[in-house]
Amino acid sequence: MKKEELENDKKLRLLNTAFKLFTEKGTKDTSIQEIVDNANVAKGTFYLYFKDKYEIRDILIAKKSHKLFREALQELRKNYISNLSDQVIFIINYVIDELTRTPALLKFISKNLSWGIYNKTVLKIYEGNEENEDSVYKLFLKGVKENNLNLKNPDVTLYMIIELVSSTCFNSILYKEPLPINEFKPYLYDTIRNLIEQKN
């Protein structure tokens, strides 16, 4: 294995091991020593890549939420949906269903779903495709332009939608508050539609 491949392998092992431990035990109860022991990597190697366990946690949150949106977009491409609101709701519905199926991932991402779209520094460094044409962010901005939607600040609108989903669905999925997620979805989707299609 070449040196570069070896380094990437170590970094990947650290990320995968940290994710496993964080989702099983929580970040607070996971030590860096446990991460390196389980990843079979020297402690000094950890500090080559990450400042501390909170940095590796933040990177993982951004990566995992970014992956959810990327997969949702891939599914959207398999369907013919031209209306922007319907496209956004399709993507959100996919993400919600995935988080409902994997409560450990939901708890880990917690209410930081927007990091998958807006934590650009992390995504640029660790995904290498922040400028990729195929992103939810670019789909939204393109849709606003093509549909001549009268949004004062499309960037802020998308951010509000993702934050709304992130904060409300967490309680709805885990605690069924204010309603179980399937009952809550219609209210959420009406609000998203109103945010996108607002008439000024």
N, CA and C of each residue as an Amber inpcrd file, in Angstrom:
protein
   600
   0.8420000  -1.1930000   0.0000000   0.0000000   0.0000000   0.0000000
   0.8820000   1.2500000   0.0000000   0.5720000   2.2040000  -0.8810000
   1.3520000   3.4340000  -0.9440000   1.1210000   4.2550000   0.3200000
   2.0730000   5.1660000   0.5800000   1.9960000   5.9860000   1.7940000
   0.6800000   6.7680000   1.8650000   0.2880000   7.3610000   0.7410000
  -0.9500000   8.1550000   0.7090000  -2.1700000   7.2830000   0.9910000
  -2.1900000   6.0870000   0.3940000  -3.3020000   5.1580000   0.6290000
  -3.3430000   4.7240000   2.0820000  -2.1540000   4.4970000   2.6600000
  -2.0420000   4.0960000   4.0600000  -2.5850000   5.1850000   4.9740000
  -2.2470000   6.4440000   4.6760000  -2.7280000   7.5780000   5.4720000
  -4.2490000   7.6900000   5.3710000  -4.7740000   7.5610000   4.1450000
  -6.2260000   7.6210000   3.9490000  -6.9280000   6.4950000   4.6780000
  -6.3100000   5.3220000   4.6640000  -6.8700000   4.1650000   5.3600000
  -6.9490000   4.4290000   6.8630000  -5.9000000   5.0040000   7.4190000
  -5.8850000   5.3150000   8.8560000  -6.9560000   6.3440000   9.2060000
  -7.0570000   7.3730000   8.3720000  -8.0570000   8.4190000   8.6160000
  -9.4710000   7.8330000   8.5650000  -9.6970000   6.9800000   7.5590000
 -11.0060000   6.3470000   7.3960000 -11.3190000   5.4350000   8.5740000
 -10.3170000   4.6900000   9.0280000 -10.5140000   3.8110000  10.1940000
 -10.8770000   4.6300000  11.4350000 -10.2040000   5.7430000  11.6040000
 -10.5090000   6.6190000  12.7480000 -11.9360000   7.1630000  12.6610000
 -12.3340000   7.6060000  11.4710000 -13.6970000   8.1370000  11.2810000
 -14.7500000   7.0560000  11.5250000 -14.5390000   5.8750000  10.9300000
 -15.5160000   4.7830000  11.0870000 -15.6150000   4.3070000  12.5280000
 -14.4680000   4.1990000  13.1940000 -14.4400000   3.7360000  14.5820000
 -15.0850000   4.7680000  15.5000000 -14.7580000   6.0430000  15.2790000
 -15.3450000   7.1060000  16.0970000 -16.8630000   7.1100000  15.9460000
 -17.3480000   6.9530000  14.7070000 -18.7980000   6.9420000  14.4810000
 -19.4630000   5.7860000  15.2280000 -18.8570000   4.6220000  15.1570000
 -19.3960000   3.4410000  15.8420000 -19.4620000   3.6790000  17.3570000
 -18.3820000   4.1800000  17.9170000 -18.3370000   4.4250000  19.3660000
 -19.2740000   5.5620000  19.7900000 -19.2950000   6.6240000  19.0040000
 -20.1650000   7.7560000  19.3370000 -21.6410000   7.3490000  19.3270000
 -22.0180000   6.5190000  18.3570000 -23.4280000   6.1150000  18.2700000
 -23.7780000   5.0620000  19.3210000 -22.7960000   4.2970000  19.7570000
 -23.0550000   3.2780000  20.7860000 -22.9990000   3.8520000  22.2020000
 -22.0050000   4.7270000  22.4470000 -21.7530000   5.2010000  23.8090000
 -22.0330000   6.6850000  24.0220000 -22.0670000   7.4310000  22.9290000
 -22.1760000   8.8860000  23.0320000 -20.7840000   9.5080000  22.9790000
 -20.7170000  10.7360000  22.5120000 -19.4230000  11.4280000  22.3740000
 -18.7710000  11.6380000  23.7320000 -19.5730000  12.0520000  24.6940000
 -19.0590000  12.3810000  26.0360000 -18.3510000  11.1920000  26.6760000
 -18.9110000   9.9940000  26.4850000 -18.3680000   8.8010000  27.1340000
 -17.3710000   8.0270000  26.2730000 -16.9750000   8.6260000  25.1700000
 -15.9640000   7.9970000  24.3040000 -14.6670000   8.7900000  24.4160000
 -13.5820000   8.0970000  24.6840000 -12.2880000   8.7810000  24.7840000
 -11.5040000   8.6130000  23.4860000 -10.5570000   9.5070000  23.2820000
  -9.6820000   9.4090000  22.1030000  -8.8960000   8.0980000  22.1610000
  -8.4900000   7.7090000  23.3760000  -7.7510000   6.4520000  23.5400000
  -8.5620000   5.2610000  23.0370000  -9.8730000   5.2440000  23.3540000
 -10.7460000   4.1630000  22.8720000 -10.8220000   4.1570000  21.3490000
 -10.9260000   5.3610000  20.7740000 -11.0230000   5.4640000  19.3070000
  -9.7650000   4.8880000  18.6590000  -8.5840000   5.3060000  19.1460000
  -7.3360000   4.8410000  18.5140000  -7.0960000   3.3520000  18.7650000
  -7.4590000   2.8750000  19.9670000  -7.2940000   1.4430000  20.2670000
  -8.1450000   0.5940000  19.3290000  -9.4050000   1.0030000  19.1640000
 -10.3290000   0.2380000  18.3200000 -10.0060000   0.3660000  16.8370000
  -9.4030000   1.4910000  16.4580000  -9.0310000   1.7000000  15.0470000
  -7.6600000   1.1090000  14.7500000  -6.9640000   0.6520000  15.8180000
  -5.6210000   0.0930000  15.6810000  -4.6500000   1.1020000  15.0450000
  -4.6960000   2.3090000  15.6230000  -3.8840000   3.4230000  15.1350000
  -3.2090000   4.0770000  16.3380000  -2.0050000   4.6000000  16.1460000
  -1.2990000   5.2720000  17.2490000  -2.0000000   6.5760000  17.6030000
  -1.9140000   6.9460000  18.8940000  -2.5960000   8.1620000  19.3560000
  -2.0910000   9.4070000  18.6300000  -0.7950000   9.4320000  18.3510000
  -0.2200000  10.5720000  17.6290000  -0.8250000  10.7400000  16.2470000
  -1.2070000   9.6160000  15.6350000  -1.8220000   9.6490000  14.2990000
  -3.1640000  10.3830000  14.3450000  -3.9020000  10.1630000  15.4450000
  -5.1960000  10.8430000  15.6120000  -5.0030000  12.3530000  15.4830000
  -3.9820000  12.8620000  16.1790000  -3.7600000  14.3120000  16.2180000
  -3.1680000  14.8670000  14.9180000  -2.7450000  13.9820000  14.0270000
  -2.3310000  14.4330000  12.6920000  -3.5380000  14.9330000  11.9000000
  -4.6940000  14.3020000  12.1710000  -5.9020000  14.5930000  11.3980000
  -6.9280000  15.4360000  12.1330000  -7.0140000  15.2410000  13.4470000
  -8.0900000  15.8810000  14.2060000  -7.5550000  16.5670000  15.4580000
  -8.1450000  17.7070000  15.7650000  -7.7200000  18.4820000  16.9320000
  -8.1260000  17.7760000  18.2220000  -9.3690000  17.2730000  18.2390000
  -9.9010000  16.5680000  19.4100000 -11.1130000  15.7400000  18.9760000
 -11.7540000  15.0890000  19.9350000 -12.8780000  14.2100000  19.5710000
 -14.0960000  15.0060000  19.0820000 -14.1760000  16.2800000  19.4770000
 -15.3110000  17.1010000  19.0450000 -15.1680000  17.5100000  17.5790000
 -13.9220000  17.6560000  17.1360000 -13.7100000  17.9550000  15.7260000
 -14.0720000  16.7360000  14.8690000 -13.6640000  15.5610000  15.2850000
 -14.0010000  14.3520000  14.5130000 -15.5240000  14.1320000  14.5280000
 -16.1630000  14.4580000  15.6530000 -17.6350000  14.3580000  15.7320000
 -18.2840000  15.3160000  14.7230000 -17.8150000  16.5690000  14.6880000
 -18.3930000  17.5590000  13.7730000 -18.2040000  17.1590000  12.3120000
 -17.0370000  16.6230000  12.0010000 -16.7670000  16.1590000  10.6420000
 -17.7280000  15.0260000  10.2810000 -17.9280000  14.1110000  11.2180000
 -18.8330000  12.9800000  10.9760000 -20.2780000  13.4360000  10.8000000
 -20.7120000  14.4000000  11.5980000 -22.0840000  14.9190000  11.4540000
 -22.2620000  15.5190000  10.0580000 -21.2880000  16.3360000   9.6380000
 -21.3660000  16.9550000   8.3090000 -21.3490000  15.8950000   7.2070000
 -20.4580000  14.9010000   7.3390000 -20.3480000  13.8370000   6.3360000
 -21.6220000  12.9960000   6.2520000 -22.1440000  12.6010000   7.4120000
 -23.3290000  11.7240000   7.4310000 -24.5680000  12.4560000   6.9150000
 -24.7400000  13.7200000   7.2990000 -25.9160000  14.4530000   6.8240000
 -25.7660000  14.7930000   5.3360000 -24.5360000  15.0850000   4.9060000
 -24.2700000  15.3470000   3.4870000 -24.5930000  14.0960000   2.6550000
 -24.2150000  12.9400000   3.1620000 -24.4820000  11.6630000   2.4780000
 -25.9900000  11.4320000   2.3260000 -26.7570000  11.7650000   3.3610000
 -28.2200000  11.6230000   3.2980000 -28.8040000  12.4630000   2.1650000
 -28.3570000  13.7220000   2.0870000 -28.8660000  14.6110000   1.0290000
 -28.4170000  14.1530000  -0.3510000 -27.1940000  13.6510000  -0.4450000
 -26.6750000  13.1760000  -1.7300000 -27.4920000  11.9720000  -2.2180000
 -27.7960000  11.0490000  -1.2970000 -28.5930000   9.8640000  -1.6560000
 -30.0200000  10.2640000  -2.0350000 -30.5700000  11.2340000  -1.3080000
 -31.9350000  11.7170000  -1.6050000 -31.9900000  12.3170000  -3.0070000
 -30.9470000  13.0570000  -3.3580000 -30.8670000  13.6800000  -4.6780000
 -30.7510000  12.6190000  -5.7750000 -29.9970000  11.5650000  -5.5080000
 -29.8720000  10.4600000  -6.4670000 -31.2340000   9.8000000  -6.7080000
 -32.0050000   9.6370000  -5.6330000 -33.3480000   9.0550000  -5.7700000
 -34.2720000   9.9890000  -6.5460000 -34.1470000  11.2840000  -6.2630000
 -34.9650000  12.2750000  -6.9730000 -34.7240000  12.1890000  -8.4840000
 -33.4530000  11.9990000  -8.8690000 -33.0870000  11.9450000 -10.2940000
 -33.7570000  10.7720000 -11.0150000 -34.1990000   9.7650000 -10.2600000
 -34.8510000   8.5970000 -10.8720000 -36.3320000   8.8700000 -11.1540000
 -36.8240000  10.0040000 -10.6800000 -38.2320000  10.3620000 -10.8440000
 -38.3420000  11.6480000 -11.6530000 -39.4570000  11.7870000 -12.3650000
 -39.6500000  13.0460000 -13.0850000 -40.5290000  13.9560000 -12.2300000
 -39.8910000  14.9070000 -11.5730000 -40.6130000  15.8870000 -10.7470000
 -40.0850000  17.2500000 -11.1580000 -40.9490000  18.0650000 -11.7510000
 -40.4680000  19.3550000 -12.2660000 -40.7040000  20.5000000 -11.2830000
 -41.7270000  20.3920000 -10.4480000 -42.0550000  21.4690000  -9.5080000
 -41.0230000  21.5200000  -8.3740000 -40.4700000  22.7110000  -8.1140000
 -39.4090000  22.8450000  -7.1090000 -39.8780000  22.4370000  -5.7120000
 -41.0630000  22.8610000  -5.3170000 -41.5820000  22.4910000  -3.9880000
 -41.6880000  20.9740000  -3.8570000 -42.1910000  20.3290000  -4.9150000
 -42.3120000  18.8630000  -4.8900000 -40.9370000  18.1970000  -4.8260000
 -39.9470000  18.7780000  -5.5110000 -38.5860000  18.2430000  -5.4700000
 -38.0130000  18.3290000  -4.0540000 -38.1620000  19.4990000  -3.4430000
 -37.6360000  19.7060000  -2.0860000 -38.3250000  18.7690000  -1.1040000
 -39.6430000  18.6390000  -1.2260000 -40.4000000  17.7640000  -0.3190000
 -40.0050000  16.3010000  -0.5330000 -39.7680000  15.9000000  -1.7700000
 -39.2900000  14.5370000  -2.0560000 -37.9790000  14.2810000  -1.3080000
 -37.0440000  15.2230000  -1.4190000 -35.7350000  15.0930000  -0.7670000
 -35.8860000  15.0350000   0.7490000 -36.6800000  15.9430000   1.2900000
 -36.8940000  15.9900000   2.7460000 -37.5480000  14.6940000   3.2200000
 -38.5170000  14.2130000   2.4750000 -39.2170000  12.9810000   2.8440000
 -38.2500000  11.7920000   2.8740000 -37.3630000  11.7490000   1.8800000
 -36.3590000  10.6800000   1.8320000 -35.4740000  10.7370000   3.0810000
 -34.9880000  11.9300000   3.3990000 -34.1030000  12.1130000   4.5620000
 -34.8230000  11.7240000   5.8540000 -36.0610000  12.1720000   6.0090000
 -36.8400000  11.8470000   7.2150000 -37.0230000  10.3310000   7.3440000
 -37.3640000   9.6830000   6.2360000 -37.5760000   8.2210000   6.2700000
 -36.2920000   7.4830000   6.6520000 -35.1580000   7.9430000   6.1310000
 -33.8750000   7.3140000   6.4770000 -33.5580000   7.5020000   7.9600000
 -33.8040000   8.6960000   8.4750000 -33.5350000   8.9710000   9.8920000
 -34.5010000   8.1970000  10.7970000 -35.7220000   7.9940000  10.3250000
 -36.7030000   7.2140000  11.0860000 -36.2590000   5.7520000  11.1680000
 -35.6680000   5.2650000  10.0570000 -35.1810000   3.8790000  10.0160000
 -33.9250000   3.6790000  10.8590000 -33.1650000   4.7440000  11.0700000
 -31.8910000   4.6290000  11.7980000 -31.8290000   5.6430000  12.9460000
 -32.5190000   5.3480000  14.0610000 -32.5610000   6.2860000  15.1890000
 -31.1760000   6.6370000  15.7470000 -30.2200000   5.7090000  15.6530000
 -28.8650000   5.9990000  16.1580000 -28.2380000   7.1340000  15.3500000
 -28.4660000   7.1230000  14.0390000 -27.9510000   8.1860000  13.1790000
 -28.6670000   9.5040000  13.4850000 -29.9800000   9.4280000  13.6910000
 -30.7620000  10.6190000  14.0350000 -30.2430000  11.2540000  15.3260000
 -30.0160000  10.4240000  16.3370000 -29.5200000  10.9420000  17.6220000
 -28.1300000  11.5360000  17.4650000 -27.3220000  10.9140000  16.6220000
 -25.9550000  11.3980000  16.4220000 -25.9510000  12.7520000  15.7100000
 -26.6920000  12.8380000  14.6070000 -26.7770000  14.1090000  13.8720000
 -27.5000000  15.1400000  14.7290000 -28.4120000  14.6390000  15.5740000
 -29.2140000  15.4690000  16.4650000 -29.9360000  16.5300000  15.6360000
 -29.7600000  17.7870000  15.9890000 -30.4880000  18.8310000  15.2590000
 -29.5580000  19.6080000  14.3300000 -28.5330000  18.9350000  13.8310000
 -27.5180000  19.5920000  12.9990000 -27.5590000  19.1510000  11.5380000
 -28.7320000  18.8390000  11.0520000 -28.8920000  18.3410000   9.6850000
 -28.3750000  19.3370000   8.6410000 -28.5080000  20.6110000   8.9300000
 -28.0890000  21.6360000   7.9530000 -26.5900000  21.6150000   7.6840000
 -25.8140000  20.9840000   8.5790000 -24.3640000  20.8920000   8.3500000
 -24.0560000  20.1400000   7.0630000 -24.9670000  19.2670000   6.6440000
 -24.7730000  18.5050000   5.4140000 -24.8270000  19.3640000   4.1700000
 -25.3680000  20.5850000   4.3170000 -25.4570000  21.4960000   3.1810000
 -24.6370000  22.7530000   3.4270000 -24.5940000  23.1860000   4.6810000
 -24.0100000  24.4960000   4.9690000 -22.6410000  24.4790000   5.6370000
 -22.1580000  23.3330000   6.0930000 -20.8310000  23.3010000   6.7080000
 -19.7980000  23.1060000   5.5980000 -19.6410000  24.1490000   4.7770000
 -18.8720000  24.0400000   3.5320000 -17.3980000  23.7500000   3.7590000
 -16.8390000  24.3110000   4.8020000 -15.4060000  24.1020000   5.0640000
 -15.1310000  22.6230000   5.2860000 -15.9350000  22.0080000   6.1430000
 -15.7720000  20.5810000   6.4330000 -15.9770000  19.7540000   5.1750000
 -17.0320000  20.0490000   4.4400000 -17.3410000  19.2490000   3.2550000
 -16.2710000  19.3990000   2.1820000 -15.7310000  20.5790000   2.0530000
 -14.7010000  20.8050000   1.0370000 -13.4520000  19.9960000   1.3670000
 -13.0790000  19.9990000   2.6340000 -11.8680000  19.2990000   3.0540000
 -12.0620000  17.7840000   3.0080000 -13.2030000  17.3250000   3.5210000
 -13.3520000  15.8800000   3.7290000 -14.1610000  15.1630000   2.6590000
 -14.8940000  15.9060000   1.8420000 -15.6310000  15.2630000   0.7540000
 -14.9940000  15.5590000  -0.5930000 -14.4010000  16.7480000  -0.6950000
 -13.7350000  17.1170000  -1.9320000 -14.6780000  17.4420000  -3.0740000
 -15.9870000  17.5250000  -2.7830000 -16.9260000  17.7820000  -3.8810000
 -17.9050000  18.8880000  -3.5360000 -17.4550000  19.8260000  -2.7320000
 -18.3460000  20.9110000  -2.3270000 -18.8500000  21.7040000  -3.5280000
 -18.0230000  21.7950000  -4.5580000 -18.4210000  22.5510000  -5.7390000
 -19.1530000  21.6700000  -6.7690000 -19.4210000  20.4410000  -6.3870000
 -20.1090000  19.5180000  -7.2900000 -21.4430000  20.1100000  -7.7460000
 -21.7070000  20.0150000  -9.0530000 -22.9480000  20.5610000  -9.6220000
 -24.1790000  19.8960000  -9.0050000 -24.0420000  18.6110000  -8.6920000
 -25.1800000  17.8230000  -8.2400000 -25.3410000  17.9280000  -6.7240000
 -25.9050000  19.0480000  -6.2610000 -26.1240000  19.2080000  -4.8240000
 -27.5140000  19.7940000  -4.5870000 -28.0620000  19.5400000  -3.4000000
 -29.3920000  20.0640000  -3.0500000 -29.3630000  21.5910000  -3.1050000
 -28.2660000  22.1610000  -2.6260000 -28.1070000  23.6190000  -2.5940000
 -28.2310000  24.2040000  -4.0070000 -27.4950000  23.6090000  -4.9560000
 -27.5220000  24.1250000  -6.3320000 -28.8580000  23.8240000  -7.0140000
 -29.4400000  22.6710000  -6.7150000 -30.7620000  22.3350000  -7.2560000
 -31.7790000  23.3950000  -6.8440000 -31.7200000  23.7970000  -5.5770000
 -32.6750000  24.7750000  -5.0480000 -32.4900000  26.1350000  -5.7220000
 -31.2460000  26.6190000  -5.7490000 -30.9900000  27.9390000  -6.3510000
 -31.3670000  27.9650000  -7.8320000 -31.0640000  26.8670000  -8.5280000
 -31.4130000  26.7550000  -9.9530000 -32.9380000  26.7490000 -10.1260000
 -33.6310000  26.0100000  -9.2620000 -35.0910000  25.9280000  -9.3220000
 -35.7620000  27.2650000  -9.0690000 -35.2280000  28.0180000  -8.1290000
 -35.7720000  29.3450000  -7.8210000 -35.6530000  30.2500000  -9.0500000
 -34.4900000  30.2060000  -9.6910000 -34.2290000  31.0400000 -10.8710000
 -35.1220000  30.6270000 -12.0470000 -35.1570000  29.3090000 -12.3180000
 -35.9250000  28.8100000 -13.4700000 -37.4210000  29.0480000 -13.3230000
 -37.9100000  28.9970000 -12.0810000 -39.3490000  29.1700000 -11.8410000
 -39.7170000  30.6170000 -11.5210000 -38.7170000  31.5130000 -11.6180000
 -38.9460000  32.9390000 -11.3090000 -39.6350000  33.1420000  -9.9690000
 -39.1970000  32.4010000  -8.9710000 -39.8150000  32.5260000  -7.6480000
 -39.3250000  33.8070000  -6.9840000 -40.2580000  34.4660000  -6.3490000
 -39.9730000  35.7780000  -5.7870000 -39.4740000  35.6500000  -4.3430000
 -38.3280000  34.9710000  -4.1800000 -37.7660000  34.8080000  -2.8330000
 -36.7230000  35.8920000  -2.5950000 -36.8680000  36.5810000  -1.4770000
 -35.9510000  37.6770000  -1.1560000 -34.5150000  37.1650000  -1.0320000
 -34.3560000  36.0180000  -0.3620000 -33.0240000  35.4330000  -0.2010000
 -33.1510000  33.9090000  -0.2290000 -33.0170000  33.2880000  -1.4140000
 -33.1830000  31.8280000  -1.5490000 -32.2830000  31.0270000  -0.6090000
 -31.0670000  31.5230000  -0.3920000 -30.1170000  30.8690000   0.5000000
 -30.6930000  30.7400000   1.9090000 -31.2590000  31.8290000   2.3950000
 -31.8550000  31.8570000   3.7360000 -33.0940000  30.9600000   3.7840000
 -33.8800000  30.9670000   2.7060000 -35.0930000  30.1320000   2.6550000
 -34.7350000  28.6570000   2.7830000 -33.7300000  28.2210000   2.0120000
 -33.3230000  26.8110000   2.0820000 -32.7910000  26.4780000   3.4780000
 -31.9910000  27.3640000   4.0230000 -31.4500000  27.1590000   5.3770000
 -32.5910000  27.0050000   6.3870000 -33.6030000  27.8720000   6.2910000
 -34.7540000  27.8020000   7.2100000 -35.5050000  26.4790000   7.0680000
 -35.6400000  26.0150000   5.8170000 -36.3460000  24.7470000   5.5790000
 -35.5940000  23.5890000   6.2460000 -34.2810000  23.5290000   6.0290000
 -33.4860000  22.4300000   6.5930000 -33.4720000  22.4930000   8.1230000
 -33.3310000  23.6960000   8.6590000 -33.3470000  23.8640000  10.1240000
 -34.7060000  23.4770000  10.7060000 -35.7740000  23.8360000  10.0140000
 -37.1320000  23.4930000  10.4520000 -37.3030000  21.9730000  10.5090000
 -36.8740000  21.3080000   9.4500000 -36.9460000  19.8440000   9.3810000
 -36.1220000  19.2340000  10.5110000 -34.8990000  19.7040000  10.6440000
 -33.9560000  19.1720000  11.6270000 -34.4950000  19.2700000  13.0530000
 -34.9790000  20.4480000  13.4150000 -35.4030000  20.6580000  14.8050000
 -36.7450000  20.0100000  15.1260000 -37.6850000  20.0360000  14.1810000
 -39.0160000  19.5000000  14.4910000 -39.0890000  17.9830000  14.3480000
 -38.3780000  17.4300000  13.3730000 -38.4700000  15.9820000  13.1370000
 -37.7580000  15.1740000  14.2100000 -36.7450000  15.7290000  14.8140000
 -36.0200000  15.0410000  15.8900000 -37.0070000  14.6080000  16.9830000
 -37.7970000  15.5420000  17.4790000 -38.7680000  15.2320000  18.5400000
 -39.9190000  14.3800000  18.0280000 -40.3330000  14.6330000  16.8000000
 -41.4480000  13.8830000  16.2290000 -41.0910000  12.4080000  16.0380000
 -39.8780000  12.1440000  15.5460000 -39.4450000  10.7530000  15.3220000
 -39.1670000  10.0430000  16.6420000 -38.4020000  10.6850000  17.5140000
 -37.9730000  10.0110000  18.7500000 -39.0470000   9.9620000  19.8330000
 -39.8030000  11.0700000  19.9580000 -40.7350000  11.1660000  21.0960000
 -42.1950000  11.3130000  20.6940000 -42.4400000  11.2910000  19.3570000
 -43.8090000  11.4340000  18.8320000 -44.4580000  12.7490000  19.2830000
 -43.6330000  13.7900000  19.4150000 -44.1390000  15.1020000  19.8190000
 -43.8520000  16.1450000  18.7400000 -44.7870000  17.0070000  18.3710000
 -46.1560000  17.0770000  18.8790000 -47.0520000  15.9760000  18.3250000
 -46.5510000  15.2790000  17.2730000 -47.2890000  14.1700000  16.6500000
 -46.2810000  13.1380000  16.1640000 -46.7170000  11.8750000  15.9900000
 -45.8320000  10.9040000  15.3260000 -45.4700000  11.4170000  13.9330000
 -44.3140000  11.0420000  13.4530000 -43.7590000  11.6360000  12.2360000
 -44.6960000  11.5630000  11.0270000 -45.3900000  10.4420000  10.8160000
 -46.2690000  10.3430000   9.6440000 -47.4660000  11.2780000   9.7230000
 -47.8910000  11.5850000  10.9380000 -48.9950000  12.5540000  11.1160000
 -48.4660000  13.9860000  11.0280000 -47.2130000  14.1430000  11.3810000
 -46.6030000  15.4730000  11.3910000 -46.2020000  15.9470000   9.9940000
 -45.8340000  14.9900000   9.1460000 -45.3390000  15.3180000   7.8020000
 -46.2330000  16.2920000   7.0120000 -47.5670000  16.0730000   6.9350000
 -48.3910000  16.9960000   6.1360000 -48.2770000  18.4540000   6.5910000
 -48.2050000  18.6730000   7.9010000 -48.0540000  20.0410000   8.4200000
 -46.6990000  20.6320000   8.0000000 -45.6770000  19.8060000   8.1360000
 -44.3250000  20.2350000   7.7810000 -44.2440000  20.5780000   6.2970000
 -44.8110000  19.7160000   5.4540000 -44.7170000  19.9060000   4.0100000
 -45.5330000  21.1100000   3.5430000 -46.6560000  21.3810000   4.2030000
 -47.4310000  22.5970000   3.8910000 -46.6050000  23.8460000   4.1880000
 -45.8930000  23.8060000   5.3110000 -45.0580000  24.9490000   5.7070000
 -43.9140000  25.1470000   4.7200000 -43.2800000  24.0360000   4.3090000
 -42.1830000  24.1110000   3.3330000 -42.6920000  24.7000000   2.0150000
 -43.8480000  24.2250000   1.5770000 -44.4370000  24.7220000   0.3280000
 -44.7100000  26.2310000   0.4280000 -45.2250000  26.6660000   1.5840000
 -45.5100000  28.0890000   1.7840000 -44.2360000  28.9300000   1.7800000
 -43.1540000  28.3870000   2.3390000 -41.8780000  29.1150000   2.3590000
 -41.3250000  29.3000000   0.9410000 -41.4980000  28.2610000   0.1170000
 -40.9600000  28.3220000  -1.2510000 -41.8500000  29.1390000  -2.1830000
 -43.1520000  28.9730000  -2.0350000 -44.0790000  29.5730000  -3.0050000
 -44.6900000  30.8770000  -2.5230000 -44.1190000  31.4870000  -1.5030000
 -44.6790000  32.7100000  -0.9420000 -44.8410000  33.7790000  -2.0110000
 -45.9360000  34.4930000  -1.9220000 -46.1920000  35.5770000  -2.8610000
 -45.9150000  36.8950000  -2.1350000 -45.0220000  37.6880000  -2.7090000
 -44.6740000  38.9670000  -2.0960000 -45.3800000  40.1190000  -2.8240000
